[in-house]
Every structure is written in C-alpha cells, then in structure tokens.
Amino acid sequence: MKVSDILRVKGNTLFTVTPDQPLADAVNTMAMHDIGSLVVMDHGNLVGMLTFREVILAIVKNGGQIGATTISGVMDSHPLTCSPDTEIDEVRRMMLGRHARYMPVLNERTLMGVISFYDVAKTVVEAQDFENRMLKAYIRDWPVEEGAAGNAVPGN
C-alpha cells in the first residue's frame, strides 16, 4: 500500500501559511479547522512544517504568550517528506524514527497533501481488518475431505 492510497481516501483539503505570518494567525487557523499542522510555503515551495508541538514549545519559551512571534521563528524547517509512491511501511518507520505526527507529501516539488500518523494507523488497521475477513472467509469455506474424520489415529 502506498501514500497515494491514503491521499485518495483522505481528500485534498490542505491548509498552508507563509513563514512571515504571525504565529497567532496560525494558531487561530489550526483551532478553527481542528487541525494539528500547517504546511509552511514560500513562493510555492515547501519551507517548513508547523505542528502543535512547535506551537506549544514557542508558547512555553515565551512565558505562556504567543507575542509577536512569526511562524519562521518556530517552524520545523527540515520536515520529513515522502512521495505519493512511498510505501506505507516505510512511512511508518520514518515517522516513528523522528517522532513525527505529520508528513507533507511531495510529487517532486509539488505539494500533494499531508498525512498524519492517525491516517497511516487507520489505513493499516483497515487493511488488516480486510485481510482478516478474507482469511476467515477462506477458512470457513475450506473443503472438507471425504473420510477425513474416520482417518484419525487412535491415541493421538
């Protein structure tokens, strides 16, 4: 299974900000849309990622206030990225390795979307559920051999 499968199901709603915007604007956008991340774009290029983790660290560092902080001062300027062709197992390893909850998806330099750890986990669980249903149906329909019950060896 690939990242493109997640994006196809998830849809293409995407929220972006620019590095020079106030952090307060980003926090309002995140709260209004109930999202945990924003992609930071500058002149059509991905330049960073802002997640609730960076927001919380910035607020704590600033004594509990957002203040006049800009997004560029707190964003992750080297976020993990993947392509639509990246396998889900590889994405899981990458996200776990960096404790990343969100990952922009790029097709070369074009932003295709963002996937979350939740999206990946949901996809894996759904795939496993489907596989389990297929295996159970296969086992349930297993052909019974003639005389199989009568061929048992006594004492075993």
Secondary structure, 3 states (H helix, E strand, C coil): CEHHHHHHHHCCCCCEECCCCEHHHHHHHHHHHCCCEEEEEECCEEEEEEEHHHHHHHHHHCCCCCCCCEHHHCCECCCCCECCCCEHHHHHHHHHHHCCCEEEEEECCEEEEEEEHHHHHHHHHHHHHHHHHHHHHHHHCCCCCCCCHHHCCCCC
